[in-house]
């Protein structure tokens, strides 16, 4: 594969993947592990796949620093299924949980949870058009709340919690769009989950990291697929797992470990985001980011131009420079550049150069 033929992909998900990972997948596609077939044709009980699966579990634990008292689950359904599966496994119907309504995904998690427990809004950014994350002292926790659910990064709105809030109860976190872009303080959480398709691999896989003591509590979940404990007992092999996403993610995890781990990827995230935000902030107001400065996402950078017509022109002309997937989400408009773990710094540099030239040509 020729890297010069690759575009600069700012997609919000599925994500850009590391070129060495794609090349490795390409080389193994017809004959994985000398089996005479691809991994997507293999049995999930075959020894070749078992090695891939167990290595991915071990590498995720190592890279993320997951303590031994947490189980790591590789599940189907993406993060959206977890909006229901989390309260089913952690709560009885009469128990309470607080939710931060920080945007589209925090709001969806809250809405789904209400079908399974007494979920309530511990804070909402609706009155400010979801332009910022809350301060800790703004979070209102009800008495006897079992946990606080947070969405660490809102993909659509371009806001991110700069730090994990310190509250008096355990937290549950949807980390889908900044998963493994920075170290995680596991003492804060009972459960962390996220879809793989932002930072870690193809779509179709959710990673759930859950404190094992939760399995001993009473909940409303049946003894079937939706029960976390069944998957934990079987090392996420209770049924046919999403084999191809796990296989690709395993390669991404090794690539990240070899590159220096989460501190290195946190540094890279800050470098990419700083370059782009500086271009926005130094444009004399021509480019504007609608997000509060303290809540700016390092993963999904949103900005507006002086008019919607210019925004459409920006997206169209960017394609001629191999800058793709820059259109903002249909619910909010504008421009969105998603700069996930595998996106090279050179892609952001190319975007900044285009932004400068586009402004000069259209002022």
GINOR-V452397 format. One line per field, one symbol per residue. ss: DSSP state (~ for helix, > for strand, _ for the rest). psi: psi as a letter, one per 30 degrees, with the letter a starting at -180 (. if undefined). burial: 1 if it has 9 or more other C-alpha atoms within 8 Angstrom, else 0. A space follows every 50 residues. Layout:
ss->???
psi->???
burial->???
//
This chain:
ss->__~~~__>>_________~~~~~~~~~~___~~~____~~~_____~~~~ ~~~~~~~~~~~~~~_____>>>>>>__~~~~~~~~~~~~~_____>>>>> >__~~~~~~~~~~____>>>>>>>_~~~_______~~~______>>>>>> >_>>____>>__________>>>>___________~~~>>>>>>>_____ _____>>>>>>~~~~~___________~~~~~~_________~~~~~~~~ ~~~~~~~~~_~~~~~~~~~~~~~~~~~~~~~______>____~~~>___> >>>>___~~~~~~~~~~~~___>>__>_______>>>>______~~~~~~ ~~~~~~~~~~~~_
psi->kjffgkljjgkfkllklkeeeeeeeeffefikhgfgllffflkffkeeee eeeeeeeeeeeeefhklfgkkkkjllfafeefeeeeeeffllfgllkkkk igaeeeeeeeeefffflikljfkkgefghhflllleffkjklkgkelkkl jfkjeefhlkjelkkjlflllkkjgeggkhfllkjfffkfkkllkfgeff allgkkkkjkkffffflkagkliaefjeeeeeeghggfajlieeeeeeee eeeeeeeffgaeeefeeeeeeeeeeeeeeefgghgekkkgkkefgkkfej jklllfleeeeeeeeefeefggjlhfklkfffaakkjkilefkkefeeee eeeeeeeeeefg.
burial->00000001111101111100111010011011000011100101000011 01101110111011010001111111111001111011111100111111 11111111110111011111111111000111100000100000111111 11111111111000000001111111111111100001111111111111 11111111111101000011000000110111000101001110111111 11111110011111110111111011101110000111001000111111 11111000011001100110001111111000011111111110001111 1101110110000
//
